[in-house]
Amino acid sequence: MIVRTTVKSIQDIMRQDVGVDGDAQRISQLTWLFFLKIIDDQDQELEITRDDYHSPIPERFQWRNWAADPEGITGQAMLDFVNDELFPALKGLQVSAKPGDRRRVVRDVFEDAYNYMKSGQLLRQVVNKINQVDFNNLDERRHFGEFYEQLLNDLQSAGNAGEYYTPRAVTSFMVQMIDPHPGETLFDPACGTGGFLTCAIRHMEEKYVRTPGQRETMQAGLHAVEKKQLPHMLCVTNMLLHGIEDPSFVRHDNTLARPLISWGKDERVDIVLTNPPFGGREEDGIENNFPTFKTRETADLFLALIIRLLKPGGRAAVVLPDGSLFGEGVKTRLKEHLMEECNLHTIVRLPNSVFRPYASIGTNLLFFEKGAPTQDIWFWEHQVPEGQKAYSMTRPIRLEHLSDCAAWWGGPRREGRVETERAWKVSAEEVKARGYNLDIKNPHTVAEDHGDPETLLQDLTAAEAEVAALRDQLKAILSEALAR
């Protein structure tokens, strides 16, 4: 695949540059360069199809005018142009208040971007490699999805990648079960690299989008926020690749920085799909925005926000760690609030290995609808396929592994659900009696028989004695050898 080999050769070139240190910087550098190539390819197509279209990028800084010529500027002249002219111009773009202004997208992407490369010759080599990809070619655009996946794989060594990476199979399953339609507002308040957005776009295009008007309606309903610069840049670029002309709906901001009460009725949404960061803690003062649920734990604050943001009848699918299910204090109040305000109808329990190598932690998919209190919660325990001990980088979870849960689900109304060795139902009253502890194990699982404790203790004592005897023998042999 040309895209995969191109990306690999670009990364090899960047490794020679003394200014680029590690995967995070390499990916950031690569993304802003690809962003400029992608938006310029898209601009050139729009200039042909629309009489009144103008690129959001000033002519001098359009990719075609400084990067496309393989014999163009290089060396120190290239560095001076990028650092002293290109970056200041794009960071300082004047943006209008009207929707659809693509200059906002460009400015937001470059707001915290940086040119790490110190060699103008190597930068020219990278630019020439990127020129090999034509983003107006549908096949090459599709293959760019592989580049995107490759970037996500590379992020494993670029810091806390698990904060914004959700396995594709998990996002696809959640979208499939929520079933978004064009005309519905869909929000991801911690969107990372845009996995839920791309899956939702693909789902709606395959099932419901048949006309340009329906596509416009679908795009108008998308909303997302990402706090960190690198995943925000990846997300915006990914939206362009999926044919979204104005990805300014992906805001570079901290969703939790607003007081909970300030979110008004006109901002309510039909759907929330998200994987809020696990184990993260917000900076001092953020908890004051959530006076009823005073905590700095990121996942808890997002759950409180999601409950508020849903319209009556709105539905959500959220990834949460095991700790959110059994935690006490604020977590208990949150779960009580969730079950009073929403119908928490399904919890899919995932094994610890689903998020490897980014994290090895038990996770859960919570599905709920706003407007009626919870009566019963159905649990589904997902198990690693037979013949496989755990999921891994080389053998990750795939969508077909969740097909049994999808078949059991019962369609949009969740009809005909029955208890199985994987599925069980718990009433809201039982959950309340447990102090809102939702960490409920599968009652159909037979506990393994590990044997009689007394016998096990005797076996352990005998084994320890045998080890001690062998250690003494080894010491005697070594002492004899050293004495010679």
Secondary structure as a PSIPRED ss2 file (coil, helix, strand):
# PSIPRED VFORMAT (PSIPRED V4.0)

   1 M C   1.000  0.000  0.000
   2 I H   0.000  1.000  0.000
   3 V H   0.000  1.000  0.000
   4 R H   0.000  1.000  0.000
   5 T H   0.000  1.000  0.000
   6 T H   0.000  1.000  0.000
   7 V H   0.000  1.000  0.000
   8 K H   0.000  1.000  0.000
   9 S H   0.000  1.000  0.000
  10 I H   0.000  1.000  0.000
  11 Q H   0.000  1.000  0.000
  12 D H   0.000  1.000  0.000
  13 I H   0.000  1.000  0.000
  14 M H   0.000  1.000  0.000
  15 R C   1.000  0.000  0.000
  16 Q C   1.000  0.000  0.000
  17 D C   1.000  0.000  0.000
  18 V C   1.000  0.000  0.000
  19 G C   1.000  0.000  0.000
  20 V C   1.000  0.000  0.000
  21 D C   1.000  0.000  0.000
  22 G H   0.000  1.000  0.000
  23 D H   0.000  1.000  0.000
  24 A H   0.000  1.000  0.000
  25 Q H   0.000  1.000  0.000
  26 R H   0.000  1.000  0.000
  27 I H   0.000  1.000  0.000
  28 S H   0.000  1.000  0.000
  29 Q H   0.000  1.000  0.000
  30 L H   0.000  1.000  0.000
  31 T H   0.000  1.000  0.000
  32 W H   0.000  1.000  0.000
  33 L H   0.000  1.000  0.000
  34 F H   0.000  1.000  0.000
  35 F H   0.000  1.000  0.000
  36 L H   0.000  1.000  0.000
  37 K H   0.000  1.000  0.000
  38 I H   0.000  1.000  0.000
  39 I H   0.000  1.000  0.000
  40 D H   0.000  1.000  0.000
  41 D H   0.000  1.000  0.000
  42 Q H   0.000  1.000  0.000
  43 D H   0.000  1.000  0.000
  44 Q H   0.000  1.000  0.000
  45 E H   0.000  1.000  0.000
  46 L H   0.000  1.000  0.000
  47 E H   0.000  1.000  0.000
  48 I H   0.000  1.000  0.000
  49 T H   0.000  1.000  0.000
  50 R C   1.000  0.000  0.000
  51 D C   1.000  0.000  0.000
  52 D C   1.000  0.000  0.000
  53 Y C   1.000  0.000  0.000
  54 H C   1.000  0.000  0.000
  55 S C   1.000  0.000  0.000
  56 P C   1.000  0.000  0.000
  57 I C   1.000  0.000  0.000
  58 P C   1.000  0.000  0.000
  59 E H   0.000  1.000  0.000
  60 R H   0.000  1.000  0.000
  61 F H   0.000  1.000  0.000
  62 Q C   1.000  0.000  0.000
  63 W H   0.000  1.000  0.000
  64 R H   0.000  1.000  0.000
  65 N H   0.000  1.000  0.000
  66 W H   0.000  1.000  0.000
  67 A C   1.000  0.000  0.000
  68 A C   1.000  0.000  0.000
  69 D C   1.000  0.000  0.000
  70 P C   1.000  0.000  0.000
  71 E C   1.000  0.000  0.000
  72 G C   1.000  0.000  0.000
  73 I C   1.000  0.000  0.000
  74 T C   1.000  0.000  0.000
  75 G H   0.000  1.000  0.000
  76 Q H   0.000  1.000  0.000
  77 A H   0.000  1.000  0.000
  78 M H   0.000  1.000  0.000
  79 L H   0.000  1.000  0.000
  80 D H   0.000  1.000  0.000
  81 F H   0.000  1.000  0.000
  82 V H   0.000  1.000  0.000
  83 N H   0.000  1.000  0.000
  84 D H   0.000  1.000  0.000
  85 E H   0.000  1.000  0.000
  86 L H   0.000  1.000  0.000
  87 F H   0.000  1.000  0.000
  88 P H   0.000  1.000  0.000
  89 A H   0.000  1.000  0.000
  90 L H   0.000  1.000  0.000
  91 K H   0.000  1.000  0.000
  92 G C   1.000  0.000  0.000
  93 L C   1.000  0.000  0.000
  94 Q C   1.000  0.000  0.000
  95 V C   1.000  0.000  0.000
  96 S C   1.000  0.000  0.000
  97 A C   1.000  0.000  0.000
  98 K C   1.000  0.000  0.000
  99 P C   1.000  0.000  0.000
 100 G C   1.000  0.000  0.000
 101 D C   1.000  0.000  0.000
 102 R H   0.000  1.000  0.000
 103 R H   0.000  1.000  0.000
 104 R H   0.000  1.000  0.000
 105 V H   0.000  1.000  0.000
 106 V H   0.000  1.000  0.000
 107 R H   0.000  1.000  0.000
 108 D H   0.000  1.000  0.000
 109 V H   0.000  1.000  0.000
 110 F H   0.000  1.000  0.000
 111 E C   1.000  0.000  0.000
 112 D C   1.000  0.000  0.000
 113 A C   1.000  0.000  0.000
 114 Y C   1.000  0.000  0.000
 115 N C   1.000  0.000  0.000
 116 Y C   1.000  0.000  0.000
 117 M C   1.000  0.000  0.000
 118 K C   1.000  0.000  0.000
 119 S C   1.000  0.000  0.000
 120 G H   0.000  1.000  0.000
 121 Q H   0.000  1.000  0.000
 122 L H   0.000  1.000  0.000
 123 L H   0.000  1.000  0.000
 124 R H   0.000  1.000  0.000
 125 Q H   0.000  1.000  0.000
 126 V H   0.000  1.000  0.000
 127 V H   0.000  1.000  0.000
 128 N H   0.000  1.000  0.000
 129 K H   0.000  1.000  0.000
 130 I H   0.000  1.000  0.000
 131 N C   1.000  0.000  0.000
 132 Q C   1.000  0.000  0.000
 133 V C   1.000  0.000  0.000
 134 D C   1.000  0.000  0.000
 135 F C   1.000  0.000  0.000
 136 N C   1.000  0.000  0.000
 137 N C   1.000  0.000  0.000
 138 L H   0.000  1.000  0.000
 139 D H   0.000  1.000  0.000
 140 E H   0.000  1.000  0.000
 141 R H   0.000  1.000  0.000
 142 R H   0.000  1.000  0.000
 143 H H   0.000  1.000  0.000
 144 F H   0.000  1.000  0.000
 145 G H   0.000  1.000  0.000
 146 E H   0.000  1.000  0.000
 147 F H   0.000  1.000  0.000
 148 Y H   0.000  1.000  0.000
 149 E H   0.000  1.000  0.000
 150 Q H   0.000  1.000  0.000
 151 L H   0.000  1.000  0.000
 152 L H   0.000  1.000  0.000
 153 N H   0.000  1.000  0.000
 154 D H   0.000  1.000  0.000
 155 L H   0.000  1.000  0.000
 156 Q H   0.000  1.000  0.000
 157 S H   0.000  1.000  0.000
 158 A C   1.000  0.000  0.000
 159 G C   1.000  0.000  0.000
 160 N C   1.000  0.000  0.000
 161 A H   0.000  1.000  0.000
 162 G H   0.000  1.000  0.000
 163 E H   0.000  1.000  0.000
 164 Y C   1.000  0.000  0.000
 165 Y C   1.000  0.000  0.000
 166 T C   1.000  0.000  0.000
 167 P C   1.000  0.000  0.000
 168 R H   0.000  1.000  0.000
 169 A H   0.000  1.000  0.000
 170 V H   0.000  1.000  0.000
 171 T H   0.000  1.000  0.000
 172 S H   0.000  1.000  0.000
 173 F H   0.000  1.000  0.000
 174 M H   0.000  1.000  0.000
 175 V H   0.000  1.000  0.000
 176 Q H   0.000  1.000  0.000
 177 M H   0.000  1.000  0.000
 178 I H   0.000  1.000  0.000
 179 D C   1.000  0.000  0.000
 180 P C   1.000  0.000  0.000
 181 H C   1.000  0.000  0.000
 182 P C   1.000  0.000  0.000
 183 G C   1.000  0.000  0.000
 184 E C   1.000  0.000  0.000
 185 T C   1.000  0.000  0.000
 186 L E   0.000  0.000  1.000
 187 F E   0.000  0.000  1.000
 188 D E   0.000  0.000  1.000
 189 P C   1.000  0.000  0.000
 190 A C   1.000  0.000  0.000
 191 C C   1.000  0.000  0.000
 192 G C   1.000  0.000  0.000
 193 T C   1.000  0.000  0.000
 194 G C   1.000  0.000  0.000
 195 G H   0.000  1.000  0.000
 196 F H   0.000  1.000  0.000
 197 L H   0.000  1.000  0.000
 198 T H   0.000  1.000  0.000
 199 C H   0.000  1.000  0.000
 200 A H   0.000  1.000  0.000
 201 I H   0.000  1.000  0.000
 202 R H   0.000  1.000  0.000
 203 H H   0.000  1.000  0.000
 204 M H   0.000  1.000  0.000
 205 E H   0.000  1.000  0.000
 206 E H   0.000  1.000  0.000
 207 K H   0.000  1.000  0.000
 208 Y C   1.000  0.000  0.000
 209 V C   1.000  0.000  0.000
 210 R C   1.000  0.000  0.000
 211 T C   1.000  0.000  0.000
 212 P H   0.000  1.000  0.000
 213 G H   0.000  1.000  0.000
 214 Q H   0.000  1.000  0.000
 215 R H   0.000  1.000  0.000
 216 E H   0.000  1.000  0.000
 217 T H   0.000  1.000  0.000
 218 M H   0.000  1.000  0.000
 219 Q H   0.000  1.000  0.000
 220 A H   0.000  1.000  0.000
 221 G C   1.000  0.000  0.000
 222 L E   0.000  0.000  1.000
 223 H E   0.000  0.000  1.000
 224 A E   0.000  0.000  1.000
 225 V E   0.000  0.000  1.000
 226 E E   0.000  0.000  1.000
 227 K C   1.000  0.000  0.000
 228 K C   1.000  0.000  0.000
 229 Q H   0.000  1.000  0.000
 230 L H   0.000  1.000  0.000
 231 P H   0.000  1.000  0.000
 232 H H   0.000  1.000  0.000
 233 M H   0.000  1.000  0.000
 234 L H   0.000  1.000  0.000
 235 C H   0.000  1.000  0.000
 236 V H   0.000  1.000  0.000
 237 T H   0.000  1.000  0.000
 238 N H   0.000  1.000  0.000
 239 M H   0.000  1.000  0.000
 240 L H   0.000  1.000  0.000
 241 L H   0.000  1.000  0.000
 242 H C   1.000  0.000  0.000
 243 G C   1.000  0.000  0.000
 244 I C   1.000  0.000  0.000
 245 E C   1.000  0.000  0.000
 246 D C   1.000  0.000  0.000
 247 P H   0.000  1.000  0.000
 248 S H   0.000  1.000  0.000
 249 F H   0.000  1.000  0.000
 250 V E   0.000  0.000  1.000
 251 R E   0.000  0.000  1.000
 252 H E   0.000  0.000  1.000
 253 D C   1.000  0.000  0.000
 254 N C   1.000  0.000  0.000
 255 T H   0.000  1.000  0.000
 256 L H   0.000  1.000  0.000
 257 A H   0.000  1.000  0.000
 258 R C   1.000  0.000  0.000
 259 P C   1.000  0.000  0.000
 260 L H   0.000  1.000  0.000
 261 I H   0.000  1.000  0.000
 262 S H   0.000  1.000  0.000
 263 W C   1.000  0.000  0.000
 264 G C   1.000  0.000  0.000
 265 K H   0.000  1.000  0.000
 266 D H   0.000  1.000  0.000
 267 E H   0.000  1.000  0.000
 268 R C   1.000  0.000  0.000
 269 V E   0.000  0.000  1.000
 270 D E   0.000  0.000  1.000
 271 I E   0.000  0.000  1.000
 272 V E   0.000  0.000  1.000
 273 L E   0.000  0.000  1.000
 274 T E   0.000  0.000  1.000
 275 N C   1.000  0.000  0.000
 276 P C   1.000  0.000  0.000
 277 P C   1.000  0.000  0.000
 278 F C   1.000  0.000  0.000
 279 G C   1.000  0.000  0.000
 280 G C   1.000  0.000  0.000
 281 R E   0.000  0.000  1.000
 282 E C   1.000  0.000  0.000
 283 E C   1.000  0.000  0.000
 284 D C   1.000  0.000  0.000
 285 G C   1.000  0.000  0.000
 286 I H   0.000  1.000  0.000
 287 E H   0.000  1.000  0.000
 288 N H   0.000  1.000  0.000
 289 N H   0.000  1.000  0.000
 290 F C   1.000  0.000  0.000
 291 P H   0.000  1.000  0.000
 292 T H   0.000  1.000  0.000
 293 F H   0.000  1.000  0.000
 294 K C   1.000  0.000  0.000
 295 T C   1.000  0.000  0.000
 296 R C   1.000  0.000  0.000
 297 E E   0.000  0.000  1.000
 298 T H   0.000  1.000  0.000
 299 A H   0.000  1.000  0.000
 300 D H   0.000  1.000  0.000
 301 L H   0.000  1.000  0.000
 302 F H   0.000  1.000  0.000
 303 L H   0.000  1.000  0.000
 304 A H   0.000  1.000  0.000
 305 L H   0.000  1.000  0.000
 306 I H   0.000  1.000  0.000
 307 I H   0.000  1.000  0.000
 308 R H   0.000  1.000  0.000
 309 L H   0.000  1.000  0.000
 310 L E   0.000  0.000  1.000
 311 K E   0.000  0.000  1.000
 312 P E   0.000  0.000  1.000
 313 G E   0.000  0.000  1.000
 314 G E   0.000  0.000  1.000
 315 R E   0.000  0.000  1.000
 316 A E   0.000  0.000  1.000
 317 A E   0.000  0.000  1.000
 318 V E   0.000  0.000  1.000
 319 V E   0.000  0.000  1.000
 320 L E   0.000  0.000  1.000
 321 P E   0.000  0.000  1.000
 322 D H   0.000  1.000  0.000
 323 G H   0.000  1.000  0.000
 324 S H   0.000  1.000  0.000
 325 L H   0.000  1.000  0.000
 326 F H   0.000  1.000  0.000
 327 G C   1.000  0.000  0.000
 328 E C   1.000  0.000  0.000
 329 G C   1.000  0.000  0.000
 330 V H   0.000  1.000  0.000
 331 K H   0.000  1.000  0.000
 332 T H   0.000  1.000  0.000
 333 R H   0.000  1.000  0.000
 334 L H   0.000  1.000  0.000
 335 K H   0.000  1.000  0.000
 336 E H   0.000  1.000  0.000
 337 H H   0.000  1.000  0.000
 338 L H   0.000  1.000  0.000
 339 M H   0.000  1.000  0.000
 340 E H   0.000  1.000  0.000
 341 E H   0.000  1.000  0.000
 342 C E   0.000  0.000  1.000
 343 N E   0.000  0.000  1.000
 344 L E   0.000  0.000  1.000
 345 H E   0.000  0.000  1.000
 346 T E   0.000  0.000  1.000
 347 I E   0.000  0.000  1.000
 348 V E   0.000  0.000  1.000
 349 R E   0.000  0.000  1.000
 350 L E   0.000  0.000  1.000
 351 P C   1.000  0.000  0.000
 352 N H   0.000  1.000  0.000
 353 S H   0.000  1.000  0.000
 354 V H   0.000  1.000  0.000
 355 F H   0.000  1.000  0.000
 356 R C   1.000  0.000  0.000
 357 P C   1.000  0.000  0.000
 358 Y C   1.000  0.000  0.000
 359 A C   1.000  0.000  0.000
 360 S C   1.000  0.000  0.000
 361 I C   1.000  0.000  0.000
 362 G C   1.000  0.000  0.000
 363 T E   0.000  0.000  1.000
 364 N E   0.000  0.000  1.000
 365 L E   0.000  0.000  1.000
 366 L E   0.000  0.000  1.000
 367 F E   0.000  0.000  1.000
 368 F E   0.000  0.000  1.000
 369 E E   0.000  0.000  1.000
 370 K E   0.000  0.000  1.000
 371 G C   1.000  0.000  0.000
 372 A C   1.000  0.000  0.000
 373 P C   1.000  0.000  0.000
 374 T C   1.000  0.000  0.000
 375 Q C   1.000  0.000  0.000
 376 D E   0.000  0.000  1.000
 377 I E   0.000  0.000  1.000
 378 W E   0.000  0.000  1.000
 379 F E   0.000  0.000  1.000
 380 W E   0.000  0.000  1.000
 381 E E   0.000  0.000  1.000
 382 H C   1.000  0.000  0.000
 383 Q C   1.000  0.000  0.000
 384 V C   1.000  0.000  0.000
 385 P C   1.000  0.000  0.000
 386 E C   1.000  0.000  0.000
 387 G C   1.000  0.000  0.000
 388 Q C   1.000  0.000  0.000
 389 K C   1.000  0.000  0.000
 390 A C   1.000  0.000  0.000
 391 Y C   1.000  0.000  0.000
 392 S C   1.000  0.000  0.000
 393 M C   1.000  0.000  0.000
 394 T C   1.000  0.000  0.000
 395 R C   1.000  0.000  0.000
 396 P C   1.000  0.000  0.000
 397 I C   1.000  0.000  0.000
 398 R C   1.000  0.000  0.000
 399 L H   0.000  1.000  0.000
 400 E H   0.000  1.000  0.000
 401 H H   0.000  1.000  0.000
 402 L H   0.000  1.000  0.000
 403 S H   0.000  1.000  0.000
 404 D H   0.000  1.000  0.000
 405 C H   0.000  1.000  0.000
 406 A H   0.000  1.000  0.000
 407 A H   0.000  1.000  0.000
 408 W H   0.000  1.000  0.000
 409 W H   0.000  1.000  0.000
 410 G C   1.000  0.000  0.000
 411 G C   1.000  0.000  0.000
 412 P C   1.000  0.000  0.000
 413 R C   1.000  0.000  0.000
 414 R C   1.000  0.000  0.000
 415 E C   1.000  0.000  0.000
 416 G C   1.000  0.000  0.000
 417 R C   1.000  0.000  0.000
 418 V C   1.000  0.000  0.000
 419 E C   1.000  0.000  0.000
 420 T C   1.000  0.000  0.000
 421 E C   1.000  0.000  0.000
 422 R C   1.000  0.000  0.000
 423 A E   0.000  0.000  1.000
 424 W E   0.000  0.000  1.000
 425 K E   0.000  0.000  1.000
 426 V E   0.000  0.000  1.000
 427 S E   0.000  0.000  1.000
 428 A H   0.000  1.000  0.000
 429 E H   0.000  1.000  0.000
 430 E H   0.000  1.000  0.000
 431 V H   0.000  1.000  0.000
 432 K H   0.000  1.000  0.000
 433 A H   0.000  1.000  0.000
 434 R C   1.000  0.000  0.000
 435 G C   1.000  0.000  0.000
 436 Y C   1.000  0.000  0.000
 437 N C   1.000  0.000  0.000
 438 L C   1.000  0.000  0.000
 439 D C   1.000  0.000  0.000
 440 I C   1.000  0.000  0.000
 441 K C   1.000  0.000  0.000
 442 N C   1.000  0.000  0.000
 443 P C   1.000  0.000  0.000
 444 H C   1.000  0.000  0.000
 445 T C   1.000  0.000  0.000
 446 V C   1.000  0.000  0.000
 447 A C   1.000  0.000  0.000
 448 E C   1.000  0.000  0.000
 449 D C   1.000  0.000  0.000
 450 H C   1.000  0.000  0.000
 451 G C   1.000  0.000  0.000
 452 D C   1.000  0.000  0.000
 453 P H   0.000  1.000  0.000
 454 E H   0.000  1.000  0.000
 455 T H   0.000  1.000  0.000
 456 L H   0.000  1.000  0.000
 457 L H   0.000  1.000  0.000
 458 Q H   0.000  1.000  0.000
 459 D H   0.000  1.000  0.000
 460 L H   0.000  1.000  0.000
 461 T H   0.000  1.000  0.000
 462 A H   0.000  1.000  0.000
 463 A H   0.000  1.000  0.000
 464 E H   0.000  1.000  0.000
 465 A H   0.000  1.000  0.000
 466 E H   0.000  1.000  0.000
 467 V H   0.000  1.000  0.000
 468 A H   0.000  1.000  0.000
 469 A H   0.000  1.000  0.000
 470 L H   0.000  1.000  0.000
 471 R H   0.000  1.000  0.000
 472 D H   0.000  1.000  0.000
 473 Q H   0.000  1.000  0.000
 474 L H   0.000  1.000  0.000
 475 K H   0.000  1.000  0.000
 476 A H   0.000  1.000  0.000
 477 I H   0.000  1.000  0.000
 478 L H   0.000  1.000  0.000
 479 S H   0.000  1.000  0.000
 480 E H   0.000  1.000  0.000
 481 A H   0.000  1.000  0.000
 482 L H   0.000  1.000  0.000
 483 A H   0.000  1.000  0.000
 484 R C   1.000  0.000  0.000
